[in-house]
Amino acid sequence: MSSEDLGEMSDSDIIIRMLWYCEEPKLPAQIMNYCGIDGIKYRRFTGHCMKRGLLRAISSEMGLFAMVTTDRGREVLETADKIMSALGLEPDEPLK
């Protein structure tokens, strides 16, 4: 996905992308780079996801906080995958 495509993503697209990417723990800089967002949007989206139990913060091996998708977040990904399939759309990233 090009940086132009990332700039045009909706909030829900960014959240789905973030949940998918964080199935393995990721540092904030990795998430911001992957999702094409700045620190303000990162805090907004991760705060939103954490309040709803979709992401949680953990201590990484480097002593920094990393984000990881929760079981509830994986349920959301499964639902998103079913919706995409029902609409006959192919996701940009494999939803697990």
C-alpha positions in Angstrom: 0.0 0.0 0.0 1.5 3.4 -1.0 1.7 6.4 1.3 -1.0 8.0 -0.9 -3.3 5.1 -0.2 -2.6 5.4 3.6 -3.5 9.1 3.5 -7.0 8.3 2.1 -7.9 5.5 4.6 -10.9 5.9 6.8 -10.7 5.7 10.6 -12.2 2.2 10.5 -9.6 1.1 7.9 -6.8 2.4 10.1 -8.2 0.6 13.2 -8.5 -2.7 11.3 -5.0 -2.3 9.9 -3.7 -1.5 13.4 -5.4 -4.6 14.9 -4.1 -6.8 12.2 -0.5 -5.5 12.5 -0.5 -5.8 16.3 -1.3 -9.5 16.4 2.4 -9.6 17.3 3.5 -6.9 19.7 4.6 -3.7 17.9 6.2 -0.5 19.2 4.4 2.8 18.7 6.9 4.0 15.9 6.3 0.7 14.0 2.5 1.2 14.2 2.7 4.8 13.1 4.9 4.0 10.2 2.8 0.9 9.1 -0.5 2.8 9.4 0.8 6.1 8.0 -0.3 8.1 11.0 1.3 10.7 13.3 1.6 10.6 17.1 -1.7 12.4 17.6 -3.7 9.9 15.5 -1.7 7.1 17.1 -2.8 8.2 20.6 -6.4 8.7 19.5 -6.7 5.3 17.8 -4.9 3.3 20.4 -6.9 5.0 23.2 -10.1 4.2 21.3 -9.1 0.6 20.9 -7.8 0.2 24.5 -11.1 1.6 25.9 -13.0 -1.0 23.9 -10.6 -3.9 24.8 -9.3 -4.4 21.3 -5.6 -3.5 22.1 -3.5 -3.6 25.2 -0.1 -2.2 26.2 2.6 -4.6 27.2 6.2 -4.2 28.2 8.5 -5.1 25.3 11.9 -6.7 25.5 13.5 -3.3 25.1 11.7 -1.9 28.1 9.3 0.1 26.0 5.6 -0.3 25.8 4.3 -2.2 22.8 0.7 -2.7 21.7 -0.8 -6.1 21.1 -4.3 -7.2 19.8 -6.5 -8.8 22.4 -8.9 -11.7 21.9 -11.7 -9.2 21.5 -9.6 -7.4 18.8 -9.2 -10.7 17.0 -13.0 -11.2 17.1 -13.4 -7.8 15.4 -10.9 -8.9 12.7 -12.8 -12.1 12.1 -16.0 -10.0 11.8 -14.4 -7.6 9.4 -13.1 -10.5 7.3 -16.7 -12.0 7.1 -18.1 -8.6 6.1 -15.4 -8.2 3.4 -16.1 -11.7 2.1 -19.9 -11.1 2.1 -19.3 -7.9 0.0 -17.0 -9.7 -2.4 -14.1 -7.5 -1.5 -10.5 -8.5 -1.0 -8.7 -7.0 2.0 -5.3 -5.4 1.5 -3.9 -7.4 4.4 -4.8 -11.0 5.4 -7.2 -10.9 8.3 -6.7 -13.8 10.6 
